[in-house]
């Protein structure tokens, strides 16, 4: 077999493979998995929309922020552990990386089980907080029981394992596992909703299909880890030992910013839904669809960042300044190109996209106008969360947390209330562009001021990374 067709080793991907190809190897599976995840989340909404029941559509949309909190919990253990593992491998500390992997797996599993239990016990006040009313409550409860209570733990563990497996250079295996659950969910949705369950149970059927799909994905990741062999960095074996206190602190130093960022992102969505409820259910259903459709370019951006993180973390700790700078430059450029293309496509085809999920001229027109405004924020949002991911990759958790807090609590959420009070429903829609214009400026300023010496052409301090 020719050298070009050989599967590159982890060492080659991290250290010697040309940066464009290394990024391709790491980013492509991450981007594909992110798109499949989004498609299967949208598949539930698409199939529910076929019932022509706007209350069902609104109920399924209401649960999206809670489902994303599961991903927030996965970020605590998966992003925190994965970032540290890549940096430890860059320092040649494979045994400590293995101990960090074990700790991260059991941390994620424990937190996920606790979250699912609390969600089940506090279901009624939780749905009330999300904006469920008498028309949507029962549908939202059915969906949440399947996706959050029963499916929360496998969802979190799947994403933790995907992050950890990606951190050692196995991006294809990580991406395939996420895609497996997504493709299975797309196939099972119509079977559960329109064949196995009676009319009126479509939302429950969509939730059951999602739960089962995430369980299969989780089983795949468990099998990947078990078949990796005794010398693998990612293992379930507690005999690997406990990580050092410094490593535990390192997991939380990056994991907490990741969790806080995701939580605040979802809090913004919850507040937007709550404020939009005050207008009418048609507006709530329209914004629910827009929030999913706009995620296509954003999820591509997340995939780029996820693929970039292990490469950046490894080369930062290894002191390879030129390779690190090339990784950052090419990743950022790719994300901005995708963002620009998405603006053009959404401005041109907004009504056609809305018709895939909504019936009726008024609903389609409302959703299209929302989408055309919201998509303008895409490149600004990418710049904002790219800097957060980058600082996470470099182990700069405090800086990443600060940027997340400034973005959501300093700009985005206050802007929702301010523009809603000033301009009503369309003030809510314009809040994202307004807030992220400020956030992008702050993010770039912080990066230029606080970037590590290695990125400025200097040397990495001996104890850093």
N, C-alpha and C positions, 0 to 999 in steps of 0.2 A: 504494500500500500504506500502511496506517495506520502511524503511528509506533510503536504497540505491537507490531506484527508485524515491524518491521524488526529485522535482526540488529544488536545493539549493537556499536559499535567497541571496540577494546581500550581506547582512552582513556576511553570512556564507562563501560565496566565497571569500570575501575580508579578513576576519578575522580568521575564525576557521577551514574551510575545509582544509584537508591536502594539502600541496603545490602542489604535483603532480596532484591531482584531480582538484584543483582550476585552475591550468594552463591548464589542459585538457579542462575544461569547458569554459575557456576564449579563448584559442588558437585555438581549433579545428574549431569553426565557422569562425574565422578570416582567418585561412589557407584555408579552403574550399572556402570562398568568394574570396580570392585573386586568387586562381587557376581558379575559374569560370570566373573572370574578365579577366584573361590572355587568357583563352580558347576562350572567345567570341571576344577578340581583334584579336586573331589568326584566329578565324573562318572567319572574313572578308577577311583576307589574303588568307586563304585556299580556300574559294569559289572564290575569284577573280583569284587565280592561275588556277582554272579550265577553265578559258577563254583562257589559253595558250598565254596570252598577257603580256610580261614582263614589258611593260610601265604601265599597270594597276597595276601590283604588286608593282612596284617601287613607283608609285603615292600614293598608300595606305600606304606604309611604310613611306613615307615622312611626313605624317600627324601625325604619332605616337608621336613625341615630343610635338606638339602643344596640342594634346589630353591630354598628361601627364601634361602639364601646367595647364589644368583645375583641375587636381588632386592636383597640387601645390597650387592653390588658395583654394581648399578645406582644405588642410593642414593648411593654415593660420588661418582659423576660427575653423576648426574641431579638428585638433591636438592640437592647442593652447588652445581652450576652453575645450576640453576633458581632457587634462592633468591637468588643473587647477581644474576642477570639481572633479576629483578623489582625489586630494590633499585636497580640501575643505571638502569633505565628510570624509576624514580621520581625519580632525580636528573637525568634528561634525557641520560644518557650512552649513547646507542644504539650508537655504534661500539664502545665497550668491551664492551657487552653482546654484540655479535656475535662479538667475539674470544673471549669467555668461552664462548659456545656451541660454537664450533669446537673449542676445547681440551677441553671436557667430552665431546663426542662421541668424539673419538679416544682420550681417556683411558679411557672406558668400554669401547670396542671392544678396546683392548689388554689391559686387565685381564681381560676376559671370556675372551679367547682363551687367556691364560695359565692361568686357573682351570680351563678345560675340559681343557687338556693335562695339568695336574697331577692332576685327578680321574681321567683315564684311566690314567695311569701308576701311581697309588697306589690303585687301585680296591679291591683286597683288604683292605689295612689300614683304608681308609676305611669299608667296610661292616662290618668287625669292630668298629670304634669305635662305629658306630651301633647295634650290637646284633644284627646278622644272625647266625643260627645255621645249622646244616646243613640245616634245613627251609626257610629263607627266603633263603639266600644267592644261589642262582642266579636266583631271581625278582627279587630286589633288583638284582642285577647287570644283568639285561636292561633293567630300567626305567631304571637310572642311565645306562647307555650311551646310550640314546635321549634322555633328558631333560636330562642334565648334560653328557655328553661331546659329543654331536652337537648338542644343542639349547641349550647354555648360552650361546653367543655371541649367537644371535638373540634369546634371551630377555632378556639384559642390554641389548642395544642397543635393543630395542623399548621397554623401560622407561625407559632414558635419554632417548630421543627423546620419549617421552610426557611426562616431567617437563619437558623443555626447551620443548616446544610449549605445554604448559599454562602455563609461566611467563610467556609473552607474551600470555596471555588466550585462547588457542585451546583451551579445555577440551573443547569438543565434538569437535574433531578428535582430541585425545589420547584421550578416552574411547572414541571409535568404533574406533580402532585396537586398543585392548586388547580391546574387546568382540568385534571381528572374529575375533581368534585364539581367544577363548573359545567363541564359538558354533560355529566350525568344528571345534574339538576335540570338542565335545559330539556333533556329527554324525558325525565320523570314528571315534570310539571303537568303536561297535558294528560298523562296517564292517570295521575292521582286526582287531578281536578275534574276531568270530564268523563272518565271511564270508571274508576274504582269507587269514587265517592258520589253521593246524591247531589242534586241541585241545591244550592244554598250553602254548600260546604267547600266552595272553590278556594277560599282563602286558607282554610285549614289544609286542603290538599296541597296548595303551594308551599305552605310551611313544612308539611311532612316531607315533601320531596327535597326541600333544602336541607332539612335535618339529616335525612338518610344520605344525601350526597356528601355532606361534610363528614359524616361517620366513615364513609368509604375512603375519602381523602385522608383522614387521620390514620386509618388502617394502613394505607399505602406508605405514609411517612414512617410509621412504626416499623414496617417491614424493611424499608430502606436502611434505617438505623441498625436494625438487628442483623442485616446481611452485610454490614460494612466491615465486620471483622474486629478482632480484639485490639488491633493497633489504631483503630479509627479515632479521630478527634471527637466526633459526636457519638456518644454512647449513653445507654440507660444505666450502665453499671455503677452503682454507688461506691463500689470498691475503688473507683478512680480517686476517691478522697475528696476532702472539702477544699474549696479554693481559699486563698489567703484573704484576710480582711480587706486588703487593698483591692483585690479583684472583685469581691462582693460589692464594695463601694463603687468600683468602676462600672459594674453592671447597672446599678441604680443611677449612677451619675449620667448615663446615657439613656437608660430605660425610662426613667421618670420624665425627662423631657419629651421622649417619644410618646409616652402615655398622655402627658399633659397636652401636647400638641393635638393629638387625635381627639381627646376629650373636649378641648375647647373648640375644635373644628365642628364636632357634633353638637356642642352646646349652641353654637351659632345657628346650626340648622334647626334645632329645637325651638330657639327663640324666633327664628324666621317663620316657622310653621305656626307657632302660637300667635304671632302678630297677624299673620295672614288669615287665620281662622276668623278674626274679627270682621272680615269682609264677607266672604261667602265660601261654601264648599267647592264651588267651581274654581275659585282662585287657589284654594288649598290643593285641589287635585292638579291644577296646572303647574304650580310651583313645585309640587312633589315630582312630577315628571321632568321638569327642567333641571332640578337638582341632580337627577340621575343622568340625563343626557349630557349635561355639562361635564360630567365626570370622565368622559372618554379621553379628552386631551389631558386632563389632570391625572388620570390613572396611568397614562403613558408616561407622564412626567415622574410619577411615583416609581414606576418600573425603572426608568433611567436612574433615578437616585438610588434605588435598592441595588441595582447592578454596579453602580459606581462606588458604593460605600466600602465593600470589602477591599477593592483595589486601592482606594484612597487610604484606608486605615493601614493596610499592610505596608504600602510604600512610604507612608508617613513615619511609621515606626522603624522601617528599614533605612530611613534617611535618604531615600531616592528622590531628590527634589525635582529634577527635570521630569521624571515620569509622573510624579504627583501633579505637577502643574499642567501637563498635557492631559491627564485624566480629567481634571477639573474643567479645563478649557473646552474640550470636546464634548463632555457631558452637558455642560451649560448650553453650548451652541445647539446641540441636538434638541434639547428641550424647548428652546426658544423658536426653532424652526417649526416644530410640531404645534406650538401654541399659535404661531402666525397662520399656519395652514388651517387650524381649527376655526379661527375667526372667519376666514374667507368662506369655508364650507357652511358654517352655521348661519352666517348672514344670508347666504344664498338659499339654503334648503331648510330653514327653520319650520315652515308650515308642514312640509312633507314629513319631517321627523316627528312633529306633534301628532300627525294623523295616525302614526303607528300605535299610539297609546290612547288617544282621546277621540271621542265621537262628538260631532256637533261643531258648527262653524264658530260659535262664540268661544268654546273651550280651546279650539285649535288656534284661533286668532290671539287669544290671551296668552297661551303658552308660547307661541312664536314670538310675540313681542317681548315676553320675559326673557326668552333664550337669547335673543339678539342683543339685549343689554348685558346680561350676565357674562356672556362669552368674551366680552371686551376685557374682562379682568384676567383672562387665562395667562398671558405672559407675565403679568405682575404677580400672580399667585405662584407661578413656577419659580420666579426669582426668589420669592419669599421662602418657600419651603425647601428649595435647593440649598440655600445657605444654612437652614436648620439641619438638614440631612448631612451636609458637609461637616459642620461642627460636631455632630454626633459621631461621624466616622472618625474624626480626629480625637475623640474622647473629651471634647470641650462641652460637657453637659450643661454647665452653668450658663454659658453663652447661648446655647441652643434653647434652654428654658426661657431665658430672658427675651429672646426674639419671639418665641411663641406667645408669651404673656403679653408683650407689647402689641403683637399683631391682633390677637383676639380680644383681650380685655382693654387694650389701649385704643384700638381703632375699630375693628369690625363690629363688635357687639354694641358699643356706644353709638356707632353710626346707624345701626338698625333702628334704635329708638329715636335718634335725632331726626333722621330723614323720614321715618314714618310719621312723626309728629308734624313735620314741616310740609311733606308732600303726599302723604297717604300711601296707598298701595304701591305706586311706582317709585316712591321713595325707598321702600324696602328693596325693590329690584335693583336700584342704582347704588345701594349701599356698598355692595361688594367692590365695584370699580373704584368708588371714592376711597374706601378704606385701604384697599390694596395698593393704590397709588402711593399713599403715605408709607405703607409697610415696606414696599419695595425700596424706597429711598432709604429708610432706616436700615434695612437688611444690608444693602450695598455699603452704606457708611460704616456699619459695624464690622463687616468683613474686611474692608480696607484698613480699618484701624487695628483690629484685633487678630488678623490672620497671623499664624505662627511664623517664627523666623524662617523656617524651611521654605515657606511659600514666598518669602520676600528675598530669597537668594542667600539667606544666612544658614547657620547650622542649627540642628535640632539639639536642645539642651539634653544632657546625659539622662536626666530623670524624667523627661517628657515622653508622652506617647504610650 
